[in-house]
Amino acid sequence: MPNLTKQLNTPAKVLFASLVGTTVEFFDFYIYATAAVIVFPKLFFPAGDATAATLASLATFAIAFIARPIGSTLFGHFGDRVGRKATLVLALSTMGLSTFAVGALPTYKTAGVLASLLLALCRAGQGIGLGGEWGGAILLATENAPPGKRAWYGMFPQLGAPIGFFFSSATFLLISKWLSPAQFLSFGWRLPFLASGVLVLLGLYVRLTITETPVFAAAMERREPHRVPIFAVVRNHFGVLVAATLTSLATFVLFYVMIVFTLTWATSALHYSKNEFLRMQLIGVVFFALAIPAAALLAERGRKRVMIAISLGIAVFGLFFAPMFQSGHTGALVMLILGLSLMGLTYGPLGTVLSELFPTAVRYSGSSLAFSVAGILGASLTPYIATKLATAYGLRYVGYYLSAAAVITIIGLLGIRETKYQDLNL
């Protein structure tokens, strides 16, 4: 039975299914992030204090990261007990419905506080969906990988992040170009959210054509799954869970500083236009995407040392973040390229590393929970904290914040084992 499953899941089908799902999920996730900076403060919160409205909008942005461990626990439970395929279909459906609903919400002018609450509810749904998606997509790739290629296979779901971000930002840029500012605020911002429904259907179709991973199928033949996998993770693998969470921290802080905070600060304190800075970010995201496969190839030689070296690079980058950001267009563009290249380097092998740290029976739950808790610690409040630090103490303290996160990640990496030779059939 396991061999038949492996034959049905051809490499092209596996890699495309893992990539298309995460691309759709991250597209949905990032259109919210962009709108949280440029649209939602004006439409879903009381007019008057622009700074307070922006901070309130960023607070709803944070809700998804608080909800992600719920999704990790819920979908991880079924992913470890029922199977990867069915769970991935359900996770993508949850994200898709939540995103589509954002595009249909009434604004504060129409519904008052209810509009803000509904926005927060939809954002929570996005977080729950992504909490279940990421870990399952990584396992779909790595549990189908041939020997010596797990890092390479595991980087395909990771490519969904830069591709999803590229398309989300490009969509907002095109809509802004085609519509007047009044039209954009009236209805144009809704179009990406509503159009995501089509992408979700595509992702679901692809996911429904795959079969269960051979590693999971073999594990189910050998033994019964844990009754509650998340309890088994906490009881039997707590130290690994903590180290894995710390290992993921700098990745989250770096990304949300580079994507959300920089857009907020550039379009307010540094007086860039929204479209101008989004175009600069898109250039940086190309380097983000290119760095992911490069890091995967390096990680095939050894995961731990590569991740430590990259984290050291992030710590150094944090010291030069503010001078580059404040030195004009060229400096800001170099800052984005360097920061997002480092993001690709650390993000590329991360999914493979986390999946290899946990045994098959709790792999979905353990890797997803570590990633999601790191999201709470490293991403949920990062735009808010960075804005507060820059406002109160200066932009250089945002760089120090980033460097500190990198140091903590190095501590986490020192606490895990080298996983290159880990047998996933355990």
HELIX and SHEET records of a PDB file:
HELIX    1   1 PRO A    2  LEU A    8  1                                   7    
HELIX    2   2 PRO A   11  ILE A   38  1                                  28    
HELIX    3   3 PHE A   40  LEU A   43  1                                   4    
HELIX    4   4 ALA A   50  ARG A   81  1                                  32    
HELIX    5   5 ARG A   84  GLY A  103  1                                  20    
HELIX    6   6 TYR A  108  ALA A  111  1                                   4    
HELIX    7   7 VAL A  113  THR A  142  1                                  30    
HELIX    8   8 ARG A  150  TRP A  178  1                                  29    
HELIX    9   9 PRO A  181  GLN A  183  1                                   3    
HELIX   10  10 PHE A  184  GLY A  188  3                                   5    
HELIX   11  11 ARG A  190  LEU A  208  1                                  19    
HELIX   12  12 PRO A  214  ARG A  222  1                                   9    
HELIX   13  13 PRO A  229  ASN A  236  1                                   8    
HELIX   14  14 PHE A  238  TYR A  256  1                                  19    
HELIX   15  15 VAL A  257  PHE A  261  3                                   5    
HELIX   16  16 THR A  262  SER A  268  1                                   7    
HELIX   17  17 LYS A  274  ALA A  299  1                                  26    
HELIX   18  18 ARG A  303  PHE A  325  1                                  23    
HELIX   19  19 HIS A  329  GLU A  356  1                                  28    
HELIX   20  20 THR A  360  VAL A  362  5                                   3    
HELIX   21  21 ARG A  363  GLY A  375  1                                  13    
HELIX   22  22 ILE A  376  SER A  380  3                                   5    
HELIX   23  23 THR A  382  TYR A  393  1                                  12    
HELIX   24  24 ARG A  396  LEU A  414  1                                  19    
END                                                                             
